[in-house]
Amino acid sequence: AGQEKLNLEIKGKQEDDPYSVANYMNYFFTSIAERTLENNPKLTISFTSEPNTGNDLHFFQHTNPAEVHDIIKSLKPKTSAATDNISTKLLKHCSDSLTTPLTNIINKSLSQGQFPSALKLAKVIP
């Protein structure tokens, strides 16, 4: 089976030359951040000061075990894990035992305005 030729519209002209298409795609993806910044207003917030770690989360309501349990049960049972190496499949399986401790951790985090550092990480897979 042969490969299909990629046809791309570049500046109003159909282009199917692989070299031209590759160069344009390279330009597009390497300059998208710069173009986005140019087309949006400049930030006036300074990020050089220390973050506010005080109790400024008072507008969040505390949760309860039933709500946490419902959220866990609504997760898709995937076997892949995040940075904590706990899959949603395992979390769902152990939800009856974990619901109350998780509820306490969530409510304490909301009350104190602090979150465990491990929960501030994300695994991004392109």
Backbone as ProteinMPNN parsed JSONL, in Angstrom:
{"seq_chain_A": "AGQEKLNLEIKGKQEDDPYSVANYMNYFFTSIAERTLENNPKLTISFTSEPNTGNDLHFFQHTNPAEVHDIIKSLKPKTSAATDNISTKLLKHCSDSLTTPLTNIINKSLSQGQFPSALKLAKVIP", "coords_chain_A": {"N_chain_A": [[0.841, -1.18, 0.0], [0.623, 2.132, -0.924], [1.726, 5.396, 0.155], [-0.428, 8.125, 0.829], [-0.521, 11.284, -0.776], [0.012, 14.324, 0.881], [-2.025, 17.105, 0.901], [-2.102, 20.51, 1.175], [-3.465, 23.687, 1.96], [-1.795, 26.586, 1.439], [-1.42, 29.869, 2.058], [-3.618, 30.413, 0.382], [-3.124, 28.788, -1.784], [-3.067, 25.568, -3.189], [-0.941, 23.078, -2.044], [1.201, 20.377, -2.617], [3.722, 19.438, -2.528], [5.967, 17.561, -0.718], [8.212, 18.619, 0.686], [7.673, 21.409, 0.827], [5.24, 21.37, 2.239], [6.099, 20.195, 4.654], [7.934, 22.152, 5.539], [6.208, 24.359, 5.885], [4.478, 23.388, 7.87], [6.339, 23.043, 9.92], [7.116, 25.731, 10.339], [4.605, 26.756, 11.151], [4.053, 25.369, 13.603], [6.3, 25.982, 15.154], [6.118, 28.67, 15.514], [3.71, 29.294, 16.648], [3.238, 29.911, 19.372], [4.466, 32.401, 19.688], [2.956, 33.947, 17.861], [0.458, 33.758, 19.066], [0.89, 35.128, 21.464], [1.383, 37.685, 20.426], [-1.123, 38.372, 19.468], [-2.725, 38.695, 21.666], [-3.651, 40.518, 24.622], [-1.135, 42.065, 26.667], [0.107, 40.666, 29.709], [-0.46, 42.025, 32.911], [0.189, 41.19, 35.335], [2.442, 40.458, 37.916], [4.658, 37.831, 38.291], [6.741, 37.465, 39.942], [6.67, 37.785, 42.658], [6.198, 36.151, 45.846], [3.955, 33.376, 46.022], [0.554, 33.548, 47.184], [-0.211, 31.801, 49.955], [-2.118, 31.707, 51.812], [-5.323, 31.348, 53.498], [-7.308, 31.599, 51.163], [-9.359, 30.358, 49.932], [-11.946, 30.375, 50.727], [-14.364, 30.553, 49.433], [-14.957, 28.105, 48.366], [-17.031, 25.331, 48.9], [-17.057, 22.851, 51.451], [-16.673, 19.351, 50.842], [-18.386, 16.158, 50.843], [-18.459, 12.701, 51.956], [-20.256, 11.237, 50.296], [-20.416, 12.748, 47.925], [-17.724, 12.665, 47.061], [-17.448, 9.9, 46.725], [-19.314, 9.461, 44.651], [-18.064, 10.891, 42.587], [-15.678, 9.446, 42.264], [-16.745, 6.996, 41.429], [-17.753, 7.779, 38.982], [-15.59, 7.998, 37.328], [-13.717, 6.909, 34.473], [-12.808, 3.538, 34.132], [-9.713, 3.172, 33.872], [-6.571, 1.559, 33.257], [-4.186, 2.826, 33.154], [-1.886, 4.981, 34.874], [-1.444, 8.014, 36.781], [0.95, 10.478, 37.926], [1.042, 9.576, 40.517], [0.962, 6.882, 40.377], [-1.397, 5.455, 40.688], [-4.059, 3.857, 39.381], [-7.22, 4.678, 37.821], [-8.885, 2.543, 37.788], [-8.023, 0.976, 39.969], [-8.502, 2.849, 42.01], [-11.298, 3.084, 41.876], [-11.973, 0.476, 42.594], [-11.171, 0.395, 45.248], [-12.697, 2.324, 46.415], [-14.66, 2.397, 48.489], [-13.164, 2.153, 50.831], [-11.449, 4.309, 50.633], [-12.873, 6.673, 50.396], [-13.684, 8.258, 52.718], [-11.122, 9.036, 53.944], [-10.053, 10.484, 51.72], [-11.971, 12.507, 51.439], [-11.544, 13.897, 53.826], [-8.91, 14.838, 53.403], [-9.298, 16.488, 51.158], [-11.103, 18.433, 52.197], [-9.522, 19.515, 54.249], [-7.45, 20.62, 52.761], [-8.874, 22.582, 51.359], [-9.71, 24.183, 53.513], [-7.292, 25.098, 54.608], [-6.071, 26.207, 52.447], [-3.978, 25.046, 51.134], [-2.249, 22.647, 49.176], [-1.207, 19.285, 48.683], [2.085, 18.86, 47.446], [2.571, 16.796, 45.643], [0.18, 16.562, 44.319], [0.154, 18.613, 42.579], [1.29, 18.052, 40.238], [1.393, 16.924, 36.838], [0.969, 14.457, 34.353], [1.781, 14.615, 31.102], [1.026, 13.341, 28.052], [1.813, 13.348, 24.778]], "CA_chain_A": [[0.0, 0.0, 0.0], [1.4, 3.356, -1.032], [1.328, 6.506, 1.006], [-1.178, 9.18, 0.153], [0.126, 12.582, -0.783], [-0.631, 15.319, 1.722], [-2.338, 18.319, 0.168], [-2.35, 21.545, 2.164], [-3.643, 25.031, 1.414], [-0.845, 27.521, 2.028], [-1.627, 31.217, 1.51], [-4.609, 30.36, -0.675], [-2.683, 27.947, -2.898], [-2.946, 24.157, -2.844], [0.458, 22.647, -2.102], [1.338, 18.95, -2.33], [5.137, 19.102, -2.469], [6.247, 17.169, 0.669], [9.179, 19.535, 1.285], [6.968, 22.661, 1.124], [4.267, 21.094, 3.301], [6.857, 19.996, 5.895], [8.464, 23.449, 5.969], [5.121, 25.197, 6.378], [4.03, 22.842, 9.157], [7.39, 23.378, 10.877], [6.952, 27.152, 10.642], [3.359, 26.955, 11.883], [4.119, 24.878, 14.972], [7.366, 26.625, 15.92], [5.829, 30.092, 15.735], [2.339, 29.488, 17.131], [3.241, 30.578, 20.678], [4.795, 33.807, 19.452], [1.795, 34.59, 17.224], [-0.613, 33.833, 20.064], [1.227, 36.225, 22.365], [1.224, 38.947, 19.7], [-2.541, 38.648, 19.236], [-3.436, 38.797, 22.935], [-3.14, 41.623, 25.436], [-0.019, 41.76, 27.556], [-0.244, 40.453, 31.105], [0.016, 43.066, 33.812], [0.408, 40.542, 36.622], [3.828, 40.095, 38.167], [4.778, 36.503, 38.873], [8.008, 37.392, 40.66], [6.451, 37.777, 44.101], [5.849, 34.856, 46.431], [2.524, 33.087, 45.907], [-0.256, 33.653, 48.391], [-0.581, 30.464, 50.42], [-3.08, 31.861, 52.898], [-6.652, 30.76, 53.336], [-8.102, 32.409, 50.251], [-10.268, 29.444, 49.242], [-13.161, 30.342, 51.536], [-15.565, 30.491, 48.604], [-15.248, 26.708, 48.044], [-17.743, 24.594, 49.938], [-16.49, 21.545, 51.763], [-17.353, 18.234, 50.209], [-18.801, 15.11, 51.773], [-18.105, 11.38, 51.425], [-21.152, 10.807, 49.213], [-20.007, 13.445, 46.707], [-16.432, 12.106, 46.647], [-17.72, 8.539, 46.251], [-19.967, 9.574, 43.337], [-17.06, 11.331, 41.613], [-14.795, 8.299, 42.002], [-17.498, 6.005, 40.659], [-18.005, 8.293, 37.63], [-14.354, 7.953, 36.549], [-13.57, 5.783, 33.547], [-11.884, 2.571, 34.748], [-8.503, 2.994, 33.061], [-5.468, 0.914, 33.97], [-3.033, 3.728, 33.157], [-1.791, 5.729, 36.126], [-0.847, 9.348, 36.719], [2.235, 10.555, 38.621], [0.953, 8.862, 41.795], [0.943, 5.45, 40.043], [-2.68, 4.857, 41.076], [-4.977, 3.878, 38.238], [-8.619, 4.915, 38.197], [-9.476, 1.222, 38.017], [-7.712, 0.642, 41.361], [-9.207, 3.815, 42.853], [-12.71, 2.689, 41.911], [-12.07, -0.794, 43.314], [-10.949, 0.661, 46.677], [-13.395, 3.574, 46.753], [-15.356, 2.329, 49.781], [-12.178, 2.363, 51.901], [-10.716, 5.563, 50.446], [-13.746, 7.843, 50.305], [-13.616, 9.118, 53.91], [-9.824, 9.726, 54.037], [-9.93, 11.472, 50.645], [-12.839, 13.636, 51.782], [-10.851, 14.664, 54.867], [-7.77, 15.527, 52.781], [-9.846, 17.553, 50.306], [-11.643, 19.497, 53.047], [-8.414, 20.172, 54.95], [-6.771, 21.441, 51.755], [-9.71, 23.76, 51.108], [-9.709, 25.021, 54.714], [-5.977, 25.695, 54.823], [-5.589, 26.849, 51.228], [-2.73, 24.394, 50.737], [-2.447, 21.364, 48.515], [0.025, 18.478, 48.658], [2.905, 19.113, 46.254], [2.427, 15.687, 44.691], [-1.051, 16.748, 43.554], [0.333, 19.748, 41.675], [1.99, 17.533, 39.068], [0.56, 16.307, 35.806], [1.692, 13.691, 33.34], [1.251, 14.988, 29.796], [1.498, 12.426, 27.021], [1.317, 13.85, 23.488]], "C_chain_A": [[0.88, 1.236, 0.0], [0.885, 4.433, -0.095], [0.568, 7.533, 0.183], [-0.405, 10.481, 0.255], [-0.679, 13.552, 0.065], [-0.811, 16.59, 0.911], [-2.76, 19.368, 1.188], [-2.525, 22.887, 1.47], [-2.727, 25.981, 2.168], [-1.0, 28.854, 1.315], [-2.53, 31.189, 0.289], [-4.251, 29.474, -1.849], [-2.555, 26.501, -2.408], [-1.499, 23.712, -3.05], [0.531, 21.167, -1.756], [2.796, 18.492, -2.334], [5.5, 18.778, -1.014], [7.208, 18.114, 1.384], [8.497, 20.845, 1.694], [5.977, 22.477, 2.264], [4.987, 20.941, 4.635], [7.401, 21.316, 6.423], [7.368, 24.343, 6.534], [4.63, 24.699, 7.738], [5.057, 23.136, 10.251], [7.27, 24.839, 11.302], [5.721, 27.375, 11.521], [3.522, 26.559, 13.347], [5.241, 25.503, 15.789], [7.074, 28.089, 16.211], [4.453, 30.342, 16.339], [2.301, 30.209, 18.478], [3.502, 32.07, 20.517], [3.608, 34.558, 18.844], [0.648, 34.738, 18.214], [-0.353, 34.985, 21.02], [1.042, 37.582, 21.699], [-0.242, 39.348, 19.568], [-3.363, 38.765, 20.512], [-2.834, 39.915, 23.763], [-2.032, 41.149, 26.373], [-0.527, 41.577, 28.983], [0.314, 41.584, 31.948], [0.283, 42.501, 35.198], [1.881, 40.19, 36.748], [3.87, 38.731, 38.843], [6.074, 36.357, 39.662], [7.817, 37.357, 42.164], [6.063, 36.379, 44.566], [4.351, 34.615, 46.292], [1.821, 33.213, 47.246], [-0.692, 32.255, 48.797], [-1.56, 30.536, 51.578], [-4.421, 31.247, 52.56], [-7.509, 31.67, 52.469], [-9.058, 31.546, 49.435], [-11.607, 29.345, 49.967], [-14.439, 30.225, 50.707], [-15.876, 29.07, 48.145], [-15.984, 26.062, 49.209], [-17.031, 23.282, 50.192], [-17.32, 20.466, 51.09], [-17.762, 17.222, 51.271], [-18.488, 13.755, 51.145], [-18.99, 10.923, 50.264], [-20.744, 11.457, 47.886], [-18.688, 12.882, 46.171], [-16.628, 10.705, 46.071], [-18.355, 8.568, 44.858], [-18.971, 9.983, 42.251], [-16.122, 10.18, 41.26], [-15.508, 7.284, 41.125], [-17.751, 6.47, 39.222], [-16.758, 8.262, 36.741], [-14.345, 6.75, 35.62], [-12.529, 4.829, 34.125], [-10.666, 2.271, 33.869], [-7.418, 2.322, 33.901], [-4.217, 1.782, 33.982], [-3.067, 4.568, 34.425], [-1.152, 7.089, 35.887], [0.477, 9.322, 37.484], [2.219, 9.828, 39.955], [0.934, 7.343, 41.623], [-0.315, 4.73, 40.518], [-3.621, 4.981, 39.886], [-6.397, 4.171, 38.718], [-9.333, 3.595, 38.446], [-9.246, 0.792, 39.469], [-8.464, 1.566, 42.316], [-10.679, 3.451, 42.983], [-12.902, 1.416, 42.733], [-11.977, -0.579, 44.83], [-11.756, 1.852, 47.183], [-14.101, 3.526, 48.104], [-14.402, 2.607, 50.94], [-11.519, 3.734, 51.827], [-11.574, 6.818, 50.504], [-13.61, 8.777, 51.505], [-12.245, 9.777, 54.059], [-9.625, 10.781, 52.943], [-10.777, 12.708, 50.923], [-12.165, 14.519, 52.82], [-9.677, 15.454, 54.296], [-8.255, 16.702, 51.937], [-10.327, 18.721, 51.158], [-10.542, 20.239, 53.796], [-7.648, 21.077, 53.982], [-7.555, 22.715, 51.469], [-9.685, 24.713, 52.295], [-8.396, 25.774, 54.875], [-5.44, 26.431, 53.596], [-4.269, 26.279, 50.752], [-3.05, 23.026, 50.151], [-1.142, 20.593, 48.521], [0.779, 18.698, 47.347], [2.736, 18.03, 45.205], [1.18, 15.841, 43.826], [-0.965, 17.921, 42.585], [1.058, 19.337, 40.397], [1.0, 16.944, 38.086], [1.461, 15.553, 34.843], [1.03, 13.998, 32.006], [1.872, 14.068, 28.757], [0.935, 12.888, 25.685], [0.77, 12.728, 22.616]], "O_chain_A": [[1.778, 1.367, 0.831], [-0.248, 4.378, 0.381], [0.87, 7.777, -0.985], [0.275, 10.742, 1.247], [-1.906, 13.596, -0.023], [0.137, 17.09, 0.306], [-3.676, 19.136, 1.977], [-1.82, 23.193, 0.508], [-2.861, 26.162, 3.378], [-0.744, 28.961, 0.116], [-2.258, 31.849, -0.713], [-5.003, 29.413, -2.822], [-1.999, 26.249, -1.34], [-0.912, 23.945, -4.107], [-0.003, 20.738, -0.734], [3.079, 17.305, -2.165], [5.355, 19.643, -0.15], [7.033, 18.383, 2.573], [8.725, 21.337, 2.8], [5.881, 23.324, 3.152], [4.542, 21.491, 5.643], [7.338, 21.575, 7.625], [7.572, 25.012, 7.547], [4.395, 25.494, 8.648], [4.685, 23.444, 11.383], [7.316, 25.147, 12.493], [5.787, 28.096, 12.517], [3.168, 27.33, 14.239], [5.143, 25.55, 17.016], [7.72, 28.688, 17.07], [4.067, 31.496, 16.525], [1.419, 31.037, 18.703], [2.835, 32.897, 21.138], [3.294, 35.673, 19.261], [-0.058, 35.747, 18.196], [-1.269, 35.737, 21.353], [0.591, 38.53, 22.342], [-0.563, 40.536, 19.558], [-4.582, 38.919, 20.444], [-1.651, 40.228, 23.629], [-2.002, 39.997, 26.805], [-1.467, 42.246, 29.411], [1.433, 42.045, 31.721], [0.571, 43.249, 36.132], [2.493, 39.687, 35.805], [3.197, 38.506, 39.848], [6.462, 35.243, 40.014], [8.722, 36.936, 42.884], [5.651, 35.537, 43.769], [3.559, 35.548, 46.428], [2.419, 33.011, 48.303], [-1.447, 31.598, 48.08], [-1.804, 29.534, 52.251], [-4.621, 30.7, 51.476], [-8.34, 32.422, 52.978], [-9.514, 31.957, 48.368], [-12.318, 28.348, 49.836], [-15.484, 29.838, 51.231], [-16.948, 28.833, 47.587], [-15.601, 26.232, 50.366], [-16.473, 22.674, 49.278], [-18.505, 20.647, 50.808], [-17.507, 17.419, 52.459], [-18.274, 13.668, 49.936], [-18.498, 10.278, 49.338], [-20.727, 10.796, 46.848], [-18.552, 12.65, 44.97], [-16.038, 10.365, 45.045], [-17.975, 7.788, 43.986], [-19.028, 9.48, 41.129], [-15.81, 9.966, 40.088], [-14.923, 6.768, 40.173], [-17.943, 5.639, 38.334], [-16.857, 8.475, 35.533], [-14.9, 5.699, 35.943], [-11.469, 5.274, 34.566], [-10.608, 1.235, 33.207], [-7.365, 2.505, 35.118], [-3.283, 1.508, 34.737], [-4.133, 4.834, 34.981], [-0.418, 7.287, 34.919], [1.062, 8.254, 37.668], [3.28, 9.492, 40.48], [0.895, 6.605, 42.607], [-0.291, 3.517, 40.726], [-3.936, 6.085, 39.443], [-6.729, 3.938, 39.88], [-10.281, 3.537, 39.229], [-10.165, 0.3, 40.124], [-9.005, 1.109, 43.322], [-11.242, 3.502, 44.077], [-13.874, 1.292, 43.478], [-12.625, -1.287, 45.601], [-11.507, 2.334, 48.288], [-14.134, 4.538, 48.804], [-14.793, 3.232, 51.926], [-11.076, 4.265, 52.846], [-11.043, 7.919, 50.647], [-13.436, 9.981, 51.32], [-12.192, 10.987, 54.284], [-9.087, 11.855, 53.212], [-10.342, 13.831, 50.667], [-12.204, 15.745, 52.717], [-9.47, 16.61, 54.663], [-7.683, 17.79, 51.998], [-9.998, 19.873, 50.874], [-10.618, 21.457, 53.962], [-7.244, 22.179, 54.352], [-6.977, 23.796, 51.351], [-9.644, 25.929, 52.106], [-8.389, 26.95, 55.238], [-4.473, 27.186, 53.692], [-3.52, 26.951, 50.044], [-3.987, 22.347, 50.572], [-0.074, 21.189, 48.379], [0.179, 18.718, 46.272], [2.754, 18.314, 44.008], [1.128, 15.307, 42.718], [-1.915, 18.19, 41.849], [1.4, 20.184, 39.571], [-0.094, 16.52, 38.46], [2.583, 15.976, 34.561], [-0.141, 13.68, 31.8], [3.092, 14.023, 28.602], [-0.276, 12.833, 25.469], [0.314, 12.98, 21.5]]}, "name": "protein", "num_of_chains": 1, "seq": "AGQEKLNLEIKGKQEDDPYSVANYMNYFFTSIAERTLENNPKLTISFTSEPNTGNDLHFFQHTNPAEVHDIIKSLKPKTSAATDNISTKLLKHCSDSLTTPLTNIINKSLSQGQFPSALKLAKVIP"}
